[in-house]
Amino acid sequence: MSILALFTSNEILGLTILKTVWFRTLFTALLAAAFTQWLNNTLTKEREKEKKLKETFSTFYGNIIPEIYDFFNVQTDFRKGSSLKIGVVPEEIKERILGIISQNMPYVNSEIHMAYRKVITNKYFDDQSGFSHDTDEINLYHTIVEEYIKLIEKHEVKEVSSDVKYACLLLIWKNIVKNCGGYEMAYAAISEHRNFDVTKLNKENLEKLKKLDAFNDDERDAKFRGILK
């Protein structure tokens, strides 16, 4: 007969053993050991999460975010061609951005990965519109900045107004490229961003810009013009 069966068949014997000092001591020790193991596992997981978070900021976002902002500033500089130093090639910045992503996949979430794969796929298939590869690239940059902002706000790392500004500018750029049909055609318009009221490049207008993709071309264009005003 098993110990459990013995306990259940003999209630008096079971209660007697439960009341003994050695059994209470053993039971307490087992509970303490189980709690200690659970606590150690929990703390280990927390330490691993904290370590990965620090690595994500330093290894991935710390390298890619400045490159994205540099790419935007170089590509949209209103004195393009006269103020840039010799040897500054936007395509090289773009390749560095893609390289940082491919080399840091453990730190890339599903949203960034999907946007990245779209850009990579465009290298192998013809673009029927002739410019959607441009908007896909900008969408990738915005997705990275957007996920960066989310992570900062979740962990209260730093103030995000500068990053929100760039997130707005990237979405404005994407919509201008859609309207104009490519980077080059959109340049004259987006290079005017130096005249924007930066206080309006805020979370409220960022949310409005993020919703534009849900509308058809005519509705999107009308709402986009409303935001710009």
Secondary structure, DSSP 8 states (H G I E B T S, - for coil): --HHHHHHH-HHHHHHHHHSHHHHHHHHHHHHHHHHHHHHHHHHHHHHHHHHHHHIIIIIIHHHHHHHHHHHHHHH-TTTTTSS-TT--HHHHHHHHHHHHHHTGGG--HHHHHHHHHHHHTTTS--SSSSHHHHHHHHHHHHHHHHHHHHHHHHT-S--HHHHHHHHHHHHHHHHHHHHTSHHHHHHHHGGGGGS-GGGSSHHHHHHHHTGGGS-HHHHHHHHHHHH-
